[in-house]
Amino acid sequence: MMSPNTPLIIEALNDLKEAKEYLKSIQEEFKDDPELLGFYEPSAKEIVRQYEARLKYALEQEAGFDLQFDQKTKDVEMWIRLQGEKFNQGMGPIDAVGTFLHKLNQASHKVIKLLQGDNTRFAPSFFNLVATAEGSLKLGISRSNLHEESNGQLHIGVEDPWEEFKIINQQNEKAIKSLQLLIRALDIENENSMNELQMELQNQNDLLKLLHYAKEITPSIRSSIEQISFEGPAVPKEEKVIVVNKQTRKLLSERSKGLKKDMQYVEGRALIRQQDMDAQILTARPLVLDDNKQYSEVRCVFSSQYASELQNLLGKFVTVSGFLIFGANNQPLRLEIDEITIEEESFEE
């Protein structure tokens, strides 16, 4: 039996070891914060899987080994195929894959919050990643396993563990529904789907949010991902395949503008330079949106529910989301705050 002493195999082994150490550090750092763990763990697991695939390929090419990692392919809710020039042999750029998974997880959380309001209880991890196919990178998404959860520390301090199981099962169902809503929103050229979403959500502001969240998981103009396809039982379409590309991002923006020409749902960062608690107004200089569009000054209006939390924001950096209202000259009149959070980092970091 040939020992794994070639440079390619050694490099793959070292990379895999480093990736597993990174995953372990993520799990340790955020073990007491399920929400952040849910955001960062899936992409860290995908990095490990990427290096496992590279090690498998290196062993096959240089040592003739057929290395099989433990991969579950049962009960897959959705297959997601990432395509692009740099994607081949079941592998792709780790930064692009990790970013996509992070955005998908964030979008799913946000849609659940959209559906059930502020009292959202996040599951530690909504989905498991399963296997790949050769060619373009293909990811299998399955719901969290209740049996695996029961073997962890689920029941510590819980009087009724079966009630906890019930909660996790409900979270799984909400996670699947959130994915389905995102996929339906991505099917932007399907007028029947759009009409159904409008009737289901009823509130146009909620539809604007959903379209924004969907846009965030489409490939940007600079992305190495050229096309993303979704298929499987959780995809709510007769032919069970929905394909999106960089043009989809533009179509989603145009659809949003068509709903309300003078209003846009945005997410970004701001530096607060003035505040008037009586008038419930903050002044952001600047406001930088997630798509890098920047406004030198924007008045931000907040509701009374934030009054107690926003007593001292002068000179603070914040992450903010809400509805940006435009005037006749297409300049922002105000930002109606939906959520706002103080952060420590500066814009230059």
NORRAHU-V534603 format. One record per backbone hydrogen bond with DSSP energy under -1.0 kcal/mol. CO is the residue of the C=O (numbers start at 0). NH is the residue of the N-H. Records with the same first field share a line. If there is no record, write none. Layout:
CO = NH ; NH
This chain:
2 = 4
5 = 9
6 = 10
7 = 11
8 = 12
9 = 13
10 = 14
11 = 15
12 = 16
13 = 17
14 = 18
15 = 19
16 = 20
17 = 21
18 = 22
19 = 23
20 = 24
21 = 25
22 = 26
23 = 27
24 = 28
25 = 29
29 = 32
32 = 36
33 = 37
34 = 38
35 = 39
36 = 40
39 = 43
40 = 44
41 = 45
42 = 46
43 = 47
44 = 48
45 = 49
46 = 50
47 = 51
48 = 52
49 = 53
50 = 54
51 = 55
52 = 56
53 = 57
54 = 58
55 = 59
56 = 60
57 = 61
58 = 62 ; 64
76 = 233
77 = 140
78 = 230
79 = 138
80 = 228
81 = 136
82 = 225 ; 226
83 = 86
87 = 90
90 = 87
92 = 96
93 = 97
94 = 98
95 = 99
96 = 100
97 = 101
98 = 102
99 = 103
100 = 104
101 = 105
102 = 106
103 = 107
104 = 108
105 = 109
106 = 110
107 = 111
108 = 112
109 = 113
110 = 114
111 = 115
112 = 116
117 = 119
125 = 143
127 = 141
129 = 139
134 = 89
136 = 81
138 = 79
139 = 129
140 = 76 ; 77
141 = 127
144 = 148
145 = 149
148 = 151
154 = 157
159 = 163
160 = 164
161 = 165
162 = 166
163 = 167
164 = 168
165 = 169
166 = 170
167 = 171
168 = 172
169 = 173
170 = 174
171 = 175
172 = 176
173 = 177
174 = 178
175 = 179
176 = 180
177 = 181
178 = 182
179 = 183
180 = 184
181 = 185
182 = 186
185 = 187
186 = 189
189 = 193
190 = 194
191 = 195
192 = 196
193 = 197
194 = 198
195 = 199
196 = 200
197 = 201
200 = 202
202 = 206
203 = 207
204 = 208
205 = 209
206 = 210
207 = 211
208 = 212
209 = 213
210 = 214
211 = 215
213 = 216
214 = 217
219 = 222
226 = 82
227 = 243
228 = 80
229 = 241
230 = 78
231 = 234
234 = 236
236 = 239
241 = 229
243 = 227
246 = 250
247 = 251
248 = 252
249 = 253
250 = 254
251 = 255
252 = 256
253 = 257
254 = 258
255 = 259
259 = 262
261 = 325
263 = 323
265 = 321
266 = 289
267 = 319
268 = 287
269 = 317
270 = 284
271 = 314
273 = 282
275 = 279 ; 280
279 = 301
280 = 275
281 = 299
282 = 272 ; 273
283 = 297
285 = 270
286 = 294
287 = 268
288 = 291
292 = 288
294 = 286
297 = 283
298 = 334
299 = 281
300 = 336
302 = 305
303 = 306
305 = 309
312 = 315
315 = 271
316 = 342
317 = 269
318 = 340
319 = 267
320 = 337 ; 338
321 = 265
322 = 335
323 = 263
324 = 332 ; 333
326 = 329
330 = 326
333 = 324
334 = 300
335 = 322
338 = 320
340 = 318
